[in-house]
Amino acid sequence: MYLATTAIEEFWDKSQKIIFLGEWCKLYNRKKNWMTLAYKDIPFVWESADIKLNGIKYCDKVYEKALIQLTQILNTYNHINKDVHYYRIILGNWLICFIHQLYDKYLTLKSAFENYPDAQTWLLDEAKYYIPVDFNDFAQHFRDDKYALQLYSNILVAMGYDFKKKKLSKPIAQLLSYRLNFDLSPKRRLFDLMTRVLRSKSTIFHKRTITITDPYFSCYLPEYYLKLLFKSRFKFIFDDMKYKINLKFNIDQTMRKQELSLNGDEFESVLSKTLFSNIPILFVEGFAPFRDSVMRLPIHKSDAFFTANALHYDCIYKFYLAEHYKTITFLNQQHGGGYGIDFICIPEEYEKSIADRFYTAGWVKEAKTIPLAIQKFAQKRYSNCITSDMILFCISEMPRYVYKLDINTISSAYLSEHLSSIMTFLKHFLLRNKLLIRSSPHDNHYNWDTNERIAECFDDCFFDDFRKPFDQMLRKARIFITSNAHTTYLEALASNKPTVMFLPEKSYRFHPDAQPYFDRLQEVNILHKSPVTAAQHINAIYDDVDAWWQSNNVQEARAAFVEQYARSSPDWVNEWVKEFNRVVAKC
């Protein structure tokens, strides 16, 4: 029998009976090819929330051990003496994701060979391995079948398997340069010029300043920035960190053979043997030149730095923050739907491990979590006098391969838990001709082909073409529906748009503090655990939505939830100014 680990068919031995490692192997648009094969499927290893929770806790322990050893090795390699927190800022989010992805693949392979000990497979030749350049490059390739094949091959070799090795006909071309060149629109260039002029004014007239980067505004509008500038009397500095850096480097093959010395169990051994063949170039060969480049940039050293998104994807920001974190106050704001709500939210925990003050959309857990009105939710309330009969249904795919472990739906469970509930909803929904289905813009990268699957079963559905942004479509809708607990439902509830959610109980586990608020939403039919009851409810209230939505019970439940998890305010600018002035005054 042959074990197929990815959807790359040139790495399937079709002369044997195929064992598919997971649903990610079977692309919907290639079903004519694999449905005719004699095959079996390996059961999904993350079958319950408890199993996923235990996996997350285990990976967190491994992460802390690996980070300590990485600190020692990279300090020696780069001839510097930085502490663990320094590297937590620079590469912590990559290390978390890498460990989660590796652990998922390790457990899946282990399960496969426990069930089929005599199975054979083909490995990717090491000569065709790809090393990501930075975290962004890594985040682009984790969903790629070719990079997944590389990780599966990595793991099997580390586990001692000696299978036949092959080369890809079209391997990933290795990048040996790093270029940050931002092609800005004329309006954006003009605005950047203006902010640079105002930045110089701020540094001249104020000894205490705060730098704001990527603040998670609902859209790019200069008016938001200008309001904050004027209200703060130019004490705030806006720096998007879009500086030009061009580097070239060579792979240090000796360093790439380095191993960690984790020895707790077999997975720690696998991680020790595979980490340095996958760690991004910017953290090894490119570290010294990139660090030097960042330190020469004209970044003003404010007393405090604030962001919502830069901590994950902005390498310039991360390196600068790591260099100065001991002498500045770092402020971070939540930027997604799971913060404070999910039983465990990995990005939230990572950001809180670095931030001095962590701003939330209303909720409080520990001392550093501070509620602050979020501009993204501070939109004008939508009119109740909606003449459109359109129902906006937002769906969202999950990556085929695990990006990071999550207590909610991940990977193959998307089909069995999430998509199946969407199909059940549509089957019982009597108003499909009024439905506009809007997926996430990046969903086509995951190759689940959700829209095509829906269209094959229901020919009376319409799909959004993304010509208009989400907030415009939400404004036009009579009712908003979602099958996930991502950011869109927070925006809908905050703007008082009639909203119906259906979240299968098996797919979601909320934080104990959040559960009572979701229970109230369920009591008033905003939240449903069954797609059938959600469909039946909308069928019943569609002709007179306001009779339901404007009732006291519904509005009280909505308002209580929004105050805790999607807090907004028309006076958000003054709230920010007062809070940041307090922070800067204490610096």
MOCORHU-V751566 format. One record per backbone hydrogen bond with DSSP energy under -0.5 kcal/mol. CO is the residue of the C=O (numbers start at 0). NH is the residue of the N-H. Records with the same first field share a line. If there is no record, write none. Layout:
CO->NH, NH
This chain:
0->119
1->3, 18
2->4
3->20
6->8
7->10
8->11
11->13
12->15
16->1
17->19, 39
18->3
19->41
21->24
22->25
24->26
26->29
27->30
29->32, 33
30->34
33->36
36->38
37->17
39->19
44->46
47->51
48->52
49->53
50->54
51->55
52->56
53->57
54->58
55->59
56->60
57->61
58->62
59->63
60->64
61->65
62->66
63->67
64->68
65->69
66->70
67->71
68->72
69->73
70->74
71->75
72->76
73->77
74->78, 79
75->78
82->86
83->87
84->88
85->89
86->90, 91
87->91
90->94
91->95
92->96
93->97
94->98
95->99
96->100
97->101
98->102
99->103
100->104
101->105
102->106
103->107
104->108
105->109
106->110
107->111
108->112
109->113
110->114
111->115
115->118
119->2
120->163
122->165
124->127
125->128
129->131
131->280
132->281
133->137
134->138
135->139
136->140
137->141
140->143
143->147
144->148
145->149
146->150
147->151
148->152
149->153
150->154
151->155
152->156
153->157
154->158
155->160
156->159
163->122
165->124
167->170
175->248
177->246
178->180
179->244
180->182
181->183
184->188
185->189
186->190
187->191
188->192
189->193
190->194
191->195
192->196
193->197
194->198
195->199
196->200
197->201
198->202
199->203
200->204
201->205
206->208
208->302, 303
209->236
210->305
211->238
212->307
213->307, 308
218->220
220->223, 224
221->225
222->226
223->227
224->228
225->229
226->230
227->231
228->233
229->232
231->234
234->209
236->211, 238
240->242
244->179
246->177
250->252
251->255
252->256
253->256
254->257
264->268
265->269
266->270
267->271
268->272
269->273
270->274
271->259
273->276
274->277, 278
279->282
280->283, 285
283->286, 287
285->289
286->290
287->291
288->292
289->293
290->294
291->295
292->295
293->296
296->298
297->299
299->301
302->328
303->210
304->330
305->212
306->332
308->311, 312
309->313
312->314
313->317
314->318
315->319
316->320
317->321
318->322
319->323
320->324
323->326, 327
327->329
328->304, 330
329->355, 356
330->306
331->358
335->338
337->340, 341
340->510
343->345, 406
344->348
345->349
346->350
347->351
348->352
350->353, 354
356->331, 358
357->369
358->333
359->371
360->566
365->364, 368
367->357, 369
369->359
372->374
373->376, 377
374->377
376->378
383->385
384->386
389->391, 477, 478
390->392, 435
391->393, 480
392->394, 437
393->482
398->410
409->412
410->413
411->414, 415
412->416, 417
413->418
414->419
416->420
417->421
418->422
419->423
420->424
421->425
422->426
423->427
424->427, 428
425->428
427->429
430->433
431->434
433->390
434->436, 461
435->392, 437
436->438, 463
437->394
439->442
441->444
442->445, 446
446->27
448->452
449->453
450->454
451->455
452->456
453->456, 457
457->460
461->436
468->471, 472
469->473
470->474
471->475
472->476
478->391
479->499
480->393
481->501
485->488, 489
486->489, 490
487->491
488->492
489->493
490->494
491->496
492->495
494->381
497->479
499->481
500->527
503->506, 507
506->408
508->342
510->513, 514
511->515
513->516, 517
514->518
515->519
516->520
517->521
518->522
519->523
520->525, 526
521->524
525->500
527->502
528->504
529->533
530->534
531->535
532->536
533->537
534->538
535->539
536->540
537->541
540->543
541->544
543->546, 547
544->547, 548
545->549
547->550
550->554
551->555
552->556
553->557
554->558
555->559
556->560
557->561
558->562
559->563
560->563, 564
561->565
563->362
566->373
568->571
570->574
571->575
572->576
573->577
574->578
575->579
576->580
577->581
578->582
579->583
580->584
581->585
582->585, 586
583->586
